[in-house]
Amino acid sequence: MLKYQKIAKHIEEYIEQNSLKQGDKLPRLEEFVAYFDAGKSTIRRSLSLLENKGILYQQHGSGIFVRTPKERGYIDLSFNRGFAYEFSDYELSNKLLAIEIREATDEVAKNLNITTADKVHYVKRLIFVDKQPLCIEESHYLVSVIPYLDAGIASASIFAHLQQNLNLKFGFSDAFLVVDKLNKEEAKLLELKTGDPRPCLINTFYLSDRTPFNYSNTVFHYQQSKFFVPVVKNL
């Protein structure tokens, strides 16, 4: 976890521990700079991260204010830093179901703006939160962007590895949520019944230079998953 992320986590914990409510005023930027012994750009990045998560809002000339906190256990559909950050206060684990290098399918090639001759790392994992199955994640990572990916990396936080060890800078993601019915294999993995509701989050993740590097389909346990989308700016 990078410094600005650690600071953001501390600020989020401060809001929670002090039971701050909607509209409560937070310290000024300069106070955060002094307290965390960090540069203004780092603090601004931390605040922007929290603003994008719907934790706070900044009003020019007035200060920094608490926004209605996200309820525990909700998945932010607008967030794109991986499960390790989103569930940082839970016991998060996964079971690696498959990992291999393969040629891109038509669907993957279309979403990653590549050809079917290009290679991707295919990773399939069963994600657990507090030892309960949360989702089945099938991801495709561009080999041209991420040359090496093994079972050890895939068994931990892949996004953390990309950020901390490869110094990749994440940009944004395109997300689509569709709901249909679980097939037999999915139902078995999620400990549900065939035909139960199947919420599926389809994501294309981009680097800060707008290069798509990951395309994923994540099928969630419909009883364990709750979603929200913070609206950051008014129209």
Number of C-alpha atoms within 10 A of each C-alpha: 13 10 14 21 18 12 20 23 18 14 19 17 13 13 19 12 9 8 10 17 14 13 13 14 17 19 11 12 15 12 11 19 16 11 10 14 11 15 13 14 11 18 22 16 16 21 25 18 18 20 22 19 22 21 23 26 24 16 8 7 6 9 13 20 21 21 21 15 17 15 9 10 15 15 17 17 19 18 18 20 17 12 18 18 17 16 16 10 12 15 12 18 20 20 15 17 14 13 18 13 16 15 15 22 15 12 11 22 20 13 17 21 12 16 14 16 12 14 20 28 23 22 21 21 20 22 22 18 17 12 12 15 21 23 25 23 21 19 22 25 24 23 18 12 16 15 12 10 19 12 13 10 14 19 15 16 17 18 20 20 16 17 15 13 9 13 10 16 12 20 15 18 21 14 16 12 13 10 13 11 15 22 14 13 12 22 18 12 15 22 12 18 16 15 13 16 19 20 19 23 18 19 20 21 23 20 16 12 10 12 15 22 21 24 25 22 19 22 24 25 25 17 9 14 14 15 10 13 15 15 12 13 8 4 4
